[in-house]
């Protein structure tokens, strides 16, 4: 077997401990195996080095995906933990449907969906972005079972959010969103996610056509920074270096909204390469006439 696919019990135990379902993972060196205690279960699950090494070729050498597959095989829920979820909602969608003929509606929506699928279709090496399009909403999430959040996945994810906002406005859709942090689980039609709830709550609290990074999302980025420093002694994660996709500044929150932590200034998504002072008249549909939201959004679409 390829030496790249031969790992010690200690290596596999370290990867297994990254999963939140694990209470402990103990390498048994003289038996070349790992004894695994799952939270809430009395029995001890055993995995041999050979069994896990053999799966590496199937998953292109990615140990986190090997462990995720192993856990699923043994009936254990595998959740994307400490992940980021982008939630984007088309504004005035029902009004658009009412006032537009069927064929133009289908063509325009199909154009937007096609562009989103291109933007959100990343699946390469340690970075995988999942996406779903549900009627007037777009959801994207970082697969943190492929690899815990790191500089590469963070940049691709935020770039994807930036492109979604660009694709929406240039297709003629006003869009608003948020990036939330937490866990994410999907199985068939079932979707359960604290990160999605976090994003959806903050999406509704903004009074512009923008997308804020929630306080929880920022905390998870900081947690990923701390983890890299602990493991490697340094980190490449730095939100301030991703200015093509995000900015830091004042957020126009709605008045008298939910009692959430709403920092006056924080990070938000910048639509990719948008700097068109006539963006509103050029791209917004005629039915969208919310002057306050438009005025609040000039820093997103009209300024470099």
Phi and psi restraints in degrees (value plus and minus 20) as a CYANA .aco file:
   2 UNK   PHI     -77.5   -37.5
   2 UNK   PSI     110.5   150.5
   3 UNK   PHI     -80.4   -40.4
   3 UNK   PSI     -45.3    -5.3
   4 UNK   PHI     -84.2   -44.2
   4 UNK   PSI     -38.7     1.3
   5 UNK   PHI    -127.3   -87.3
   5 UNK   PSI       0.2    40.2
   6 UNK   PHI    -134.4   -94.4
   6 UNK   PSI      91.6   131.6
   7 UNK   PHI    -145.3  -105.3
   7 UNK   PSI     136.9   176.9
   8 UNK   PHI    -100.1   -60.1
   8 UNK   PSI     144.9   184.9
   9 UNK   PHI     -82.8   -42.8
   9 UNK   PSI     -55.5   -15.5
  10 UNK   PHI     -85.6   -45.6
  10 UNK   PSI     -60.3   -20.3
  11 UNK   PHI     -77.9   -37.9
  11 UNK   PSI     -70.6   -30.6
  12 UNK   PHI     -86.2   -46.2
  12 UNK   PSI     -56.3   -16.3
  13 UNK   PHI     -82.5   -42.5
  13 UNK   PSI     -58.2   -18.2
  14 UNK   PHI     -84.2   -44.2
  14 UNK   PSI     -62.3   -22.3
  15 UNK   PHI     -85.5   -45.5
  15 UNK   PSI     -63.9   -23.9
  16 UNK   PHI     -81.2   -41.2
  16 UNK   PSI     -58.5   -18.5
  17 UNK   PHI     -85.4   -45.4
  17 UNK   PSI     -36.9     3.1
  18 UNK   PHI     -88.0   -48.0
  18 UNK   PSI     -37.7     2.3
  19 UNK   PHI    -108.8   -68.8
  19 UNK   PSI     111.1   151.1
  20 UNK   PHI     -87.5   -47.5
  20 UNK   PSI     -37.1     2.9
  21 UNK   PHI     -95.6   -55.6
  21 UNK   PSI     -31.7     8.3
  22 UNK   PHI    -109.2   -69.2
  22 UNK   PSI     106.8   146.8
  23 UNK   PHI    -104.3   -64.3
  23 UNK   PSI     -63.0   -23.0
  24 UNK   PHI    -180.2  -140.2
  24 UNK   PSI     134.9   174.9
  25 UNK   PHI    -156.2  -116.2
  25 UNK   PSI      94.7   134.7
  26 UNK   PHI    -130.9   -90.9
  26 UNK   PSI      98.8   138.8
  27 UNK   PHI     -91.8   -51.8
  27 UNK   PSI     111.5   151.5
  28 UNK   PHI    -127.6   -87.6
  28 UNK   PSI      76.3   116.3
  29 UNK   PHI     -86.2   -46.2
  29 UNK   PSI     -60.0   -20.0
  30 UNK   PHI     -93.9   -53.9
  30 UNK   PSI     -31.6     8.4
  31 UNK   PHI    -132.9   -92.9
  31 UNK   PSI     -19.1    20.9
  32 UNK   PHI      30.7    70.7
  32 UNK   PSI      30.8    70.8
  33 UNK   PHI    -167.8  -127.8
  33 UNK   PSI     151.9   191.9
  34 UNK   PHI    -144.3  -104.3
  34 UNK   PSI     109.9   149.9
  35 UNK   PHI    -114.2   -74.2
  35 UNK   PSI     106.5   146.5
  36 UNK   PHI    -139.4   -99.4
  36 UNK   PSI     105.0   145.0
  37 UNK   PHI    -124.0   -84.0
  37 UNK   PSI      98.9   138.9
  38 UNK   PHI    -110.7   -70.7
  38 UNK   PSI     117.5   157.5
  39 UNK   PHI     -77.8   -37.8
  39 UNK   PSI     110.5   150.5
  40 UNK   PHI      63.4   103.4
  40 UNK   PSI     -19.0    21.0
  41 UNK   PHI    -141.7  -101.7
  41 UNK   PSI     122.8   162.8
  42 UNK   PHI    -105.5   -65.5
  42 UNK   PSI     -53.0   -13.0
  43 UNK   PHI     -93.7   -53.7
  43 UNK   PSI     136.6   176.6
  44 UNK   PHI    -121.9   -81.9
  44 UNK   PSI     105.5   145.5
  45 UNK   PHI    -110.9   -70.9
  45 UNK   PSI     115.4   155.4
  46 UNK   PHI    -135.6   -95.6
  46 UNK   PSI     117.4   157.4
  47 UNK   PHI    -151.7  -111.7
  47 UNK   PSI     110.1   150.1
  48 UNK   PHI    -109.5   -69.5
  48 UNK   PSI     132.1   172.1
  49 UNK   PHI     -75.1   -35.1
  49 UNK   PSI     -65.3   -25.3
  50 UNK   PHI     -81.6   -41.6
  50 UNK   PSI     -63.0   -23.0
  51 UNK   PHI     -80.6   -40.6
  51 UNK   PSI     -65.5   -25.5
  52 UNK   PHI     -92.1   -52.1
  52 UNK   PSI     -61.0   -21.0
  53 UNK   PHI     -79.8   -39.8
  53 UNK   PSI     -59.3   -19.3
  54 UNK   PHI     -84.2   -44.2
  54 UNK   PSI     -46.6    -6.6
  55 UNK   PHI    -100.3   -60.3
  55 UNK   PSI     -34.7     5.3
  56 UNK   PHI     -81.0   -41.0
  56 UNK   PSI     -59.7   -19.7
  57 UNK   PHI     -85.2   -45.2
  57 UNK   PSI     -54.1   -14.1
  58 UNK   PHI     -84.5   -44.5
  58 UNK   PSI     -54.2   -14.2
  59 UNK   PHI    -129.2   -89.2
  59 UNK   PSI      11.9    51.9
  60 UNK   PHI      33.3    73.3
  60 UNK   PSI      16.2    56.2
  61 UNK   PHI      57.5    97.5
  61 UNK   PSI      -7.4    32.6
  62 UNK   PHI    -113.6   -73.6
  62 UNK   PSI      89.2   129.2
  63 UNK   PHI     -87.5   -47.5
  63 UNK   PSI     -52.1   -12.1
  64 UNK   PHI     -85.3   -45.3
  64 UNK   PSI     -57.7   -17.7
  65 UNK   PHI     -90.4   -50.4
  65 UNK   PSI     -52.6   -12.6
  66 UNK   PHI     -80.6   -40.6
  66 UNK   PSI     -68.6   -28.6
  67 UNK   PHI     -85.9   -45.9
  67 UNK   PSI     -59.7   -19.7
  68 UNK   PHI     -79.5   -39.5
  68 UNK   PSI     -63.7   -23.7
  69 UNK   PHI     -84.3   -44.3
  69 UNK   PSI     -62.0   -22.0
  70 UNK   PHI     -81.4   -41.4
  70 UNK   PSI     -64.6   -24.6
  71 UNK   PHI     -86.2   -46.2
  71 UNK   PSI     -62.4   -22.4
  72 UNK   PHI     -80.1   -40.1
  72 UNK   PSI     -61.1   -21.1
  73 UNK   PHI     -78.0   -38.0
  73 UNK   PSI     -51.5   -11.5
  74 UNK   PHI    -119.4   -79.4
  74 UNK   PSI       1.2    41.2
  75 UNK   PHI      54.7    94.7
  75 UNK   PSI       4.7    44.7
  76 UNK   PHI    -125.6   -85.6
  76 UNK   PSI     109.9   149.9
  77 UNK   PHI     -82.5   -42.5
  77 UNK   PSI     113.6   153.6
  78 UNK   PHI    -133.0   -93.0
  78 UNK   PSI      97.8   137.8
  79 UNK   PHI    -135.8   -95.8
  79 UNK   PSI     120.4   160.4
  80 UNK   PHI     -90.3   -50.3
  80 UNK   PSI      95.4   135.4
  81 UNK   PHI    -127.8   -87.8
  81 UNK   PSI     133.0   173.0
  82 UNK   PHI      27.4    67.4
  82 UNK   PSI      33.3    73.3
  83 UNK   PHI    -135.9   -95.9
  83 UNK   PSI     150.9   190.9
  84 UNK   PHI    -132.8   -92.8
  84 UNK   PSI     117.2   157.2
  85 UNK   PHI    -143.2  -103.2
  85 UNK   PSI     106.6   146.6
  86 UNK   PHI    -117.9   -77.9
  86 UNK   PSI     108.2   148.2
  87 UNK   PHI    -142.7  -102.7
  87 UNK   PSI     103.7   143.7
  88 UNK   PHI    -148.1  -108.1
  88 UNK   PSI     112.8   152.8
  89 UNK   PHI    -145.0  -105.0
  89 UNK   PSI     107.7   147.7
  90 UNK   PHI     -91.5   -51.5
  90 UNK   PSI     106.4   146.4
  91 UNK   PHI    -105.4   -65.4
  91 UNK   PSI     118.2   158.2
  92 UNK   PHI      48.9    88.9
  92 UNK   PSI       5.9    45.9
  93 UNK   PHI     -84.6   -44.6
  93 UNK   PSI     -63.7   -23.7
  94 UNK   PHI     -83.4   -43.4
  94 UNK   PSI     -56.9   -16.9
  95 UNK   PHI     -85.5   -45.5
  95 UNK   PSI     -58.4   -18.4
  96 UNK   PHI     -82.8   -42.8
  96 UNK   PSI     -64.3   -24.3
  97 UNK   PHI     -81.4   -41.4
  97 UNK   PSI     -62.1   -22.1
  98 UNK   PHI     -84.9   -44.9
  98 UNK   PSI     -57.3   -17.3
  99 UNK   PHI    -121.6   -81.6
  99 UNK   PSI     -14.5    25.5
 100 UNK   PHI    -144.6  -104.6
 100 UNK   PSI     120.1   160.1
 101 UNK   PHI     -84.3   -44.3
 101 UNK   PSI     136.5   176.5
 102 UNK   PHI     -77.7   -37.7
 102 UNK   PSI     -69.3   -29.3
 103 UNK   PHI     -83.1   -43.1
 103 UNK   PSI     -66.8   -26.8
 104 UNK   PHI     -81.8   -41.8
 104 UNK   PSI     -55.2   -15.2
 105 UNK   PHI     -79.7   -39.7
 105 UNK   PSI     -70.2   -30.2
 106 UNK   PHI     -83.1   -43.1
 106 UNK   PSI     -63.6   -23.6
 107 UNK   PHI     -82.6   -42.6
 107 UNK   PSI     -64.3   -24.3
 108 UNK   PHI     -88.2   -48.2
 108 UNK   PSI     -64.3   -24.3
 109 UNK   PHI     -85.5   -45.5
 109 UNK   PSI     -60.9   -20.9
 110 UNK   PHI     -82.6   -42.6
 110 UNK   PSI     -59.1   -19.1
 111 UNK   PHI     -82.0   -42.0
 111 UNK   PSI     -65.5   -25.5
 112 UNK   PHI     -84.4   -44.4
 112 UNK   PSI     -65.5   -25.5
 113 UNK   PHI     -81.5   -41.5
 113 UNK   PSI     -61.8   -21.8
 114 UNK   PHI     -81.5   -41.5
 114 UNK   PSI     -62.0   -22.0
 115 UNK   PHI     -88.0   -48.0
 115 UNK   PSI     -58.6   -18.6
 116 UNK   PHI     -83.3   -43.3
 116 UNK   PSI     -63.6   -23.6
 117 UNK   PHI     -82.2   -42.2
 117 UNK   PSI     -55.5   -15.5
 118 UNK   PHI     -87.5   -47.5
 118 UNK   PSI     -66.0   -26.0
 119 UNK   PHI     -85.4   -45.4
 119 UNK   PSI     -59.2   -19.2
 120 UNK   PHI    -119.3   -79.3
 120 UNK   PSI      -4.7    35.3
 121 UNK   PHI    -114.9   -74.9
 121 UNK   PSI       4.4    44.4
 122 UNK   PHI     -89.6   -49.6
 122 UNK   PSI     107.4   147.4
 123 UNK   PHI    -174.5  -134.5
 123 UNK   PSI      65.0   105.0
 124 UNK   PHI    -169.8  -129.8
 124 UNK   PSI     108.3   148.3
 125 UNK   PHI      33.9    73.9
 125 UNK   PSI    -140.8  -100.8
 126 UNK   PHI    -108.1   -68.1
 126 UNK   PSI     -18.6    21.4
 127 UNK   PHI    -136.7   -96.7
 127 UNK   PSI     102.5   142.5
 128 UNK   PHI    -158.2  -118.2
 128 UNK   PSI     106.9   146.9
 129 UNK   PHI    -133.5   -93.5
 129 UNK   PSI     102.9   142.9
 130 UNK   PHI    -112.9   -72.9
 130 UNK   PSI     130.6   170.6
 131 UNK   PHI    -167.8  -127.8
 131 UNK   PSI     131.2   171.2
 132 UNK   PHI    -159.7  -119.7
 132 UNK   PSI     123.9   163.9
 133 UNK   PHI    -139.1   -99.1
 133 UNK   PSI      93.2   133.2
 134 UNK   PHI    -138.4   -98.4
 134 UNK   PSI      77.7   117.7
 135 UNK   PHI      36.6    76.6
 135 UNK   PSI    -125.8   -85.8
 136 UNK   PHI    -122.2   -82.2
 136 UNK   PSI      -1.8    38.2
 137 UNK   PHI    -149.5  -109.5
 137 UNK   PSI     129.0   169.0
 138 UNK   PHI    -142.8  -102.8
 138 UNK   PSI     113.6   153.6
 139 UNK   PHI    -144.3  -104.3
 139 UNK   PSI     110.2   150.2
 140 UNK   PHI    -150.3  -110.3
 140 UNK   PSI     130.2   170.2
 141 UNK   PHI    -167.5  -127.5
 141 UNK   PSI     126.1   166.1
 142 UNK   PHI    -103.0   -63.0
 142 UNK   PSI     106.9   146.9
 143 UNK   PHI     -96.7   -56.7
 143 UNK   PSI      76.9   116.9
 144 UNK   PHI    -106.6   -66.6
 144 UNK   PSI     -17.9    22.1
 145 UNK   PHI    -100.6   -60.6
 145 UNK   PSI     -50.5   -10.5
 146 UNK   PHI     -82.5   -42.5
 146 UNK   PSI     -64.5   -24.5
 147 UNK   PHI    -187.2  -147.2
 147 UNK   PSI     116.2   156.2
 148 UNK   PHI     -74.3   -34.3
 148 UNK   PSI     134.1   174.1
 149 UNK   PHI     -70.7   -30.7
 149 UNK   PSI     107.5   147.5
 150 UNK   PHI    -163.6  -123.6
 150 UNK   PSI     159.2   199.2
 151 UNK   PHI     -77.2   -37.2
 151 UNK   PSI     -61.4   -21.4
 152 UNK   PHI     -85.5   -45.5
 152 UNK   PSI     -67.5   -27.5
 153 UNK   PHI     -89.3   -49.3
 153 UNK   PSI     -54.1   -14.1
 154 UNK   PHI     -84.7   -44.7
 154 UNK   PSI     -64.5   -24.5
 155 UNK   PHI     -85.2   -45.2
 155 UNK   PSI     -63.7   -23.7
 156 UNK   PHI     -83.8   -43.8
 156 UNK   PSI     -62.2   -22.2
 157 UNK   PHI     -82.0   -42.0
 157 UNK   PSI     -68.7   -28.7
 158 UNK   PHI     -88.5   -48.5
 158 UNK   PSI     -54.5   -14.5
 159 UNK   PHI     -83.8   -43.8
 159 UNK   PSI     -58.0   -18.0
 160 UNK   PHI     -85.4   -45.4
 160 UNK   PSI     -63.8   -23.8
 161 UNK   PHI     -78.3   -38.3
 161 UNK   PSI     -63.9   -23.9
 162 UNK   PHI     -81.4   -41.4
 162 UNK   PSI     -62.8   -22.8
 163 UNK   PHI     -89.2   -49.2
 163 UNK   PSI     -55.2   -15.2
 164 UNK   PHI     -82.0   -42.0
 164 UNK   PSI     -62.3   -22.3
 165 UNK   PHI     -86.8   -46.8
 165 UNK   PSI     -58.9   -18.9
 166 UNK   PHI     -85.2   -45.2
 166 UNK   PSI     -66.4   -26.4
 167 UNK   PHI     -81.5   -41.5
 167 UNK   PSI     -59.0   -19.0
 168 UNK   PHI     -84.1   -44.1
 168 UNK   PSI     -72.5   -32.5
 169 UNK   PHI     -88.1   -48.1
 169 UNK   PSI     -57.9   -17.9
 170 UNK   PHI     -96.7   -56.7
 170 UNK   PSI     -35.1     4.9
 171 UNK   PHI    -105.9   -65.9
 171 UNK   PSI     -36.3     3.7
 172 UNK   PHI      85.9   125.9
 172 UNK   PSI       0.3    40.3
 173 UNK   PHI    -133.3   -93.3
 173 UNK   PSI     110.0   150.0
 174 UNK   PHI     -99.2   -59.2
 174 UNK   PSI     111.9   151.9
 175 UNK   PHI    -154.8  -114.8
 175 UNK   PSI     128.4   168.4
 176 UNK   PHI    -158.2  -118.2
 176 UNK   PSI     128.8   168.8
 177 UNK   PHI    -180.0  -140.0
 177 UNK   PSI    -187.9  -147.9
 178 UNK   PHI    -183.2  -143.2
 178 UNK   PSI     135.8   175.8
 179 UNK   PHI    -129.9   -89.9
 179 UNK   PSI      95.8   135.8
 180 UNK   PHI    -124.6   -84.6
 180 UNK   PSI     146.2   186.2
 181 UNK   PHI    -148.1  -108.1
 181 UNK   PSI     126.6   166.6
 182 UNK   PHI     131.6   171.6
 182 UNK   PSI    -164.7  -124.7
 183 UNK   PHI    -124.9   -84.9
 183 UNK   PSI     144.4   184.4
 184 UNK   PHI    -167.7  -127.7
 184 UNK   PSI     109.3   149.3
 185 UNK   PHI    -155.2  -115.2
 185 UNK   PSI     113.0   153.0
 186 UNK   PHI    -159.9  -119.9
 186 UNK   PSI     113.8   153.8
 187 UNK   PHI    -163.5  -123.5
 187 UNK   PSI      86.9   126.9
 188 UNK   PHI      44.0    84.0
 188 UNK   PSI    -144.5  -104.5
 189 UNK   PHI    -107.2   -67.2
 189 UNK   PSI     -26.8    13.2
 190 UNK   PHI    -108.2   -68.2
 190 UNK   PSI     110.2   150.2
 191 UNK   PHI    -152.1  -112.1
 191 UNK   PSI     100.2   140.2
 192 UNK   PHI    -148.7  -108.7
 192 UNK   PSI     102.9   142.9
 193 UNK   PHI    -178.5  -138.5
 193 UNK   PSI     101.4   141.4
 194 UNK   PHI     -89.4   -49.4
 194 UNK   PSI     -51.6   -11.6
 195 UNK   PHI     -87.4   -47.4
 195 UNK   PSI     -58.1   -18.1
 196 UNK   PHI     -88.3   -48.3
 196 UNK   PSI     -61.4   -21.4
 197 UNK   PHI     -81.0   -41.0
 197 UNK   PSI     -63.9   -23.9
 198 UNK   PHI     -78.1   -38.1
 198 UNK   PSI     -67.7   -27.7
 199 UNK   PHI     -85.2   -45.2
 199 UNK   PSI     -63.1   -23.1
 200 UNK   PHI     -84.6   -44.6
 200 UNK   PSI     -57.7   -17.7
 201 UNK   PHI     -83.2   -43.2
 201 UNK   PSI     -65.1   -25.1
 202 UNK   PHI     -95.8   -55.8
 202 UNK   PSI     -48.3    -8.3
 203 UNK   PHI     -77.0   -37.0
 203 UNK   PSI     -62.6   -22.6
 204 UNK   PHI     -94.3   -54.3
 204 UNK   PSI     -35.4     4.6
 205 UNK   PHI    -111.6   -71.6
 205 UNK   PSI     -22.8    17.2
 206 UNK   PHI    -117.4   -77.4
 206 UNK   PSI     121.8   161.8
 207 UNK   PHI    -130.2   -90.2
 207 UNK   PSI      37.1    77.1
 208 UNK   PHI    -182.1  -142.1
 208 UNK   PSI    -194.0  -154.0
 209 UNK   PHI    -125.4   -85.4
 209 UNK   PSI      36.3    76.3
 210 UNK   PHI    -146.3  -106.3
 210 UNK   PSI    -193.2  -153.2
 211 UNK   PHI    -166.4  -126.4
 211 UNK   PSI      91.4   131.4
 212 UNK   PHI    -108.5   -68.5
 212 UNK   PSI     132.0   172.0
 213 UNK   PHI    -107.0   -67.0
 213 UNK   PSI     101.2   141.2
 214 UNK   PHI     -88.2   -48.2
 214 UNK   PSI     140.3   180.3
 215 UNK   PHI     -75.2   -35.2
 215 UNK   PSI     -57.1   -17.1
 216 UNK   PHI     -86.8   -46.8
 216 UNK   PSI     -58.8   -18.8
 217 UNK   PHI     -81.5   -41.5
 217 UNK   PSI     -64.2   -24.2
 218 UNK   PHI     -83.2   -43.2
 218 UNK   PSI     -59.9   -19.9
 219 UNK   PHI     -82.4   -42.4
 219 UNK   PSI     -58.6   -18.6
 220 UNK   PHI     -88.2   -48.2
 220 UNK   PSI     -55.5   -15.5
 221 UNK   PHI     -83.4   -43.4
 221 UNK   PSI     -63.8   -23.8
 222 UNK   PHI     -84.3   -44.3
 222 UNK   PSI     -56.8   -16.8
 223 UNK   PHI     -84.5   -44.5
 223 UNK   PSI     -60.7   -20.7
 224 UNK   PHI     -85.1   -45.1
 224 UNK   PSI     -57.4   -17.4
 225 UNK   PHI     -80.4   -40.4
 225 UNK   PSI     -68.8   -28.8
 226 UNK   PHI     -82.4   -42.4
 226 UNK   PSI     -58.1   -18.1
 227 UNK   PHI     -84.9   -44.9
 227 UNK   PSI     -63.8   -23.8
 228 UNK   PHI     -84.0   -44.0
 228 UNK   PSI     -60.9   -20.9
 229 UNK   PHI     -83.2   -43.2
 229 UNK   PSI     -60.6   -20.6
 230 UNK   PHI     -84.1   -44.1
 230 UNK   PSI     -62.0   -22.0
 231 UNK   PHI    -102.5   -62.5
 231 UNK   PSI     -61.8   -21.8
 232 UNK   PHI    -130.7   -90.7
 232 UNK   PSI     -31.0     9.0
 233 UNK   PHI      64.0   104.0
 233 UNK   PSI     -23.0    17.0
 234 UNK   PHI    -179.4  -139.4
 234 UNK   PSI     149.0   189.0
 235 UNK   PHI    -162.2  -122.2
 235 UNK   PSI     126.6   166.6
 236 UNK   PHI    -121.0   -81.0
 236 UNK   PSI     -20.4    19.6
 237 UNK   PHI     -96.7   -56.7
 237 UNK   PSI     102.3   142.3
 238 UNK   PHI    -178.1  -138.1
 238 UNK   PSI      85.5   125.5
 239 UNK   PHI     -80.6   -40.6
 239 UNK   PSI     -50.9   -10.9
 240 UNK   PHI     -88.9   -48.9
 240 UNK   PSI     -34.5     5.5
 241 UNK   PHI    -113.5   -73.5
 241 UNK   PSI     -16.5    23.5
 242 UNK   PHI    -130.4   -90.4
 242 UNK   PSI      19.0    59.0
 243 UNK   PHI     -82.8   -42.8
 243 UNK   PSI     -41.0    -1.0
 244 UNK   PHI     -83.7   -43.7
 244 UNK   PSI     -41.7    -1.7
 245 UNK   PHI    -136.4   -96.4
 245 UNK   PSI     -46.7    -6.7
 246 UNK   PHI    -156.9  -116.9
 246 UNK   PSI     139.0   179.0
 247 UNK   PHI    -154.8  -114.8
 247 UNK   PSI     146.4   186.4
 248 UNK   PHI    -137.8   -97.8
 248 UNK   PSI     107.9   147.9
 249 UNK   PHI     159.8   199.8
 249 UNK   PSI    -190.5  -150.5
 250 UNK   PHI     -91.6   -51.6
 250 UNK   PSI     121.5   161.5
 251 UNK   PHI    -130.1   -90.1
 251 UNK   PSI     106.9   146.9
 252 UNK   PHI    -101.1   -61.1
 252 UNK   PSI      69.9   109.9
 253 UNK   PHI     -99.2   -59.2
 253 UNK   PSI     131.6   171.6
 254 UNK   PHI     -88.5   -48.5
 254 UNK   PSI     129.2   169.2
 255 UNK   PHI    -101.7   -61.7
 255 UNK   PSI     125.2   165.2
 256 UNK   PHI      38.2    78.2
 256 UNK   PSI      18.2    58.2
 257 UNK   PHI    -110.4   -70.4
 257 UNK   PSI    -178.5  -138.5
 258 UNK   PHI     -86.3   -46.3
 258 UNK   PSI     135.8   175.8
 259 UNK   PHI    -102.4   -62.4
 259 UNK   PSI      54.3    94.3
 260 UNK   PHI    -130.4   -90.4
 260 UNK   PSI     143.5   183.5
 261 UNK   PHI     -93.6   -53.6
 261 UNK   PSI      88.3   128.3
 262 UNK   PHI    -140.5  -100.5
 262 UNK   PSI      69.0   109.0
 263 UNK   PHI     -82.9   -42.9
 263 UNK   PSI     120.4   160.4
 264 UNK   PHI     -78.9   -38.9
 264 UNK   PSI     -60.6   -20.6
 265 UNK   PHI    -146.7  -106.7
 265 UNK   PSI     118.0   158.0
 266 UNK   PHI    -183.9  -143.9
 266 UNK   PSI    -191.3  -151.3
 267 UNK   PHI    -102.9   -62.9
 267 UNK   PSI     124.8   164.8
 268 UNK   PHI    -163.8  -123.8
 268 UNK   PSI     140.5   180.5
 269 UNK   PHI     -97.2   -57.2
 269 UNK   PSI     113.8   153.8
 270 UNK   PHI    -123.5   -83.5
 270 UNK   PSI      99.1   139.1
 271 UNK   PHI     -74.7   -34.7
 271 UNK   PSI     114.5   154.5
 272 UNK   PHI     -79.8   -39.8
 272 UNK   PSI     101.1   141.1
 273 UNK   PHI      33.4    73.4
 273 UNK   PSI      11.5    51.5
 274 UNK   PHI    -111.0   -71.0
 274 UNK   PSI     102.4   142.4
 275 UNK   PHI    -176.8  -136.8
 275 UNK   PSI      40.0    80.0
 276 UNK   PHI    -137.7   -97.7
 276 UNK   PSI      89.0   129.0
 277 UNK   PHI     -83.1   -43.1
 277 UNK   PSI     -42.6    -2.6
 278 UNK   PHI    -119.7   -79.7
 278 UNK   PSI       2.5    42.5
 279 UNK   PHI     -76.3   -36.3
 279 UNK   PSI     -60.5   -20.5
 280 UNK   PHI     -85.1   -45.1
 280 UNK   PSI     -68.3   -28.3
 281 UNK   PHI     -92.0   -52.0
 281 UNK   PSI     -49.6    -9.6
 282 UNK   PHI     -97.2   -57.2
 282 UNK   PSI     -57.6   -17.6
 283 UNK   PHI    -135.2   -95.2
 283 UNK   PSI     -52.8   -12.8
 284 UNK   PHI     -90.1   -50.1
 284 UNK   PSI     120.8   160.8
 285 UNK   PHI     -88.2   -48.2
 285 UNK   PSI     133.3   173.3
 286 UNK   PHI     -81.4   -41.4
 286 UNK   PSI     -47.1    -7.1
 287 UNK   PHI     -93.8   -53.8
 287 UNK   PSI     -35.6     4.4
 288 UNK   PHI    -110.2   -70.2
 288 UNK   PSI      85.7   125.7
 289 UNK   PHI    -149.2  -109.2
 289 UNK   PSI      12.5    52.5
 290 UNK   PHI    -102.8   -62.8
 290 UNK   PSI      74.7   114.7
 291 UNK   PHI     -81.7   -41.7
 291 UNK   PSI     -58.7   -18.7
 292 UNK   PHI     -83.3   -43.3
 292 UNK   PSI     -67.5   -27.5
 293 UNK   PHI     -82.3   -42.3
 293 UNK   PSI     -59.8   -19.8
 294 UNK   PHI     -84.6   -44.6
 294 UNK   PSI     -67.0   -27.0
 295 UNK   PHI     -80.9   -40.9
 295 UNK   PSI     -60.0   -20.0
 296 UNK   PHI     -88.7   -48.7
 296 UNK   PSI     -36.0     4.0
 297 UNK   PHI    -119.7   -79.7
 297 UNK   PSI     -19.8    20.2
 298 UNK   PHI     -79.8   -39.8
 298 UNK   PSI     -52.9   -12.9
 299 UNK   PHI     -88.6   -48.6
 299 UNK   PSI     -38.4     1.6
 300 UNK   PHI    -105.4   -65.4
 300 UNK   PSI     -69.4   -29.4
 301 UNK   PHI    -126.4   -86.4
 301 UNK   PSI     -41.8    -1.8
 302 UNK   PHI    -126.2   -86.2
 302 UNK   PSI     -25.8    14.2
 303 UNK   PHI    -143.7  -103.7
 303 UNK   PSI     124.2   164.2
